[in-house]
Amino acid sequence: MAYVISDACVSCGACAPECPVEAISEGADKYVIDADTCIDCGRCEESCPSEAISAG
């Protein structure tokens, strides 16, 4: 199951460069994770300073 980014996201961008498959992109209000591309590695969750990322 892919990781998801909650509304707690502050759009700092810390997660995007950590994703080895480039599944994270900047959305309208927050960063988003492409569920079809996500490989469930968890690197984004570890890098998020606002704890806005969790396993979906």
Secondary structure per residue as TSV (DSSP state, phi and psi in degrees):
chain	resnum	aa	ss	phi	psi
A	1	M	-	360.0	134.1
A	2	A	-	-70.8	156.1
A	3	Y	E	-76.8	155.0
A	4	V	E	-130.5	154.3
A	5	I	E	-111.6	124.8
A	6	S	-	-84.5	178.6
A	7	D	T	-69.1	-6.5
A	8	A	T	-74.4	-7.2
A	9	C	-	-60.5	130.8
A	10	V	-	-104.0	11.7
A	11	S	-	56.4	39.7
A	12	C	-	-77.4	-24.5
A	13	G	-	84.8	5.8
A	14	A	S	-63.3	-28.7
A	15	C	S	-77.3	-38.6
A	16	A	G	-55.1	-48.5
A	17	P	G	-70.9	-14.6
A	18	E	G	-81.2	-17.3
A	19	C	-	-77.3	117.6
A	20	P	T	-71.5	-15.9
A	21	V	T	-114.6	11.2
A	22	E	-	54.6	44.9
A	23	A	-	-86.4	-7.2
A	24	I	E	-106.0	131.6
A	25	S	E	-139.6	162.7
A	26	E	E	-79.4	123.4
A	27	G	-	-96.6	-168.1
A	28	A	S	-66.5	-46.5
A	29	D	S	-113.6	-17.9
A	30	K	S	-160.2	170.9
A	31	Y	E	-74.0	152.3
A	32	V	E	-130.9	153.6
A	33	I	E	-114.2	127.4
A	34	D	-	-75.9	110.0
A	35	A	T	-61.8	-30.0
A	36	D	T	-74.1	-23.9
A	37	T	T	-95.9	-30.6
A	38	C	-	-56.5	133.4
A	39	I	-	-107.8	13.5
A	40	D	-	59.9	37.8
A	41	C	-	-81.4	-25.6
A	42	G	-	85.1	0.9
A	43	R	H	-64.3	-33.4
A	44	C	H	-66.2	-43.2
A	45	E	H	-60.7	-42.0
A	46	E	H	-65.5	-29.8
A	47	S	H	-90.4	-10.0
A	48	C	-	-78.8	114.0
A	49	P	T	-71.8	-20.5
A	50	S	T	-100.0	6.6
A	51	E	-	52.5	40.9
A	52	A	-	-92.5	-2.3
A	53	I	E	-112.7	134.4
A	54	S	E	-148.0	163.9
A	55	A	E	-67.8	133.0
A	56	G	-	-81.0	360.0
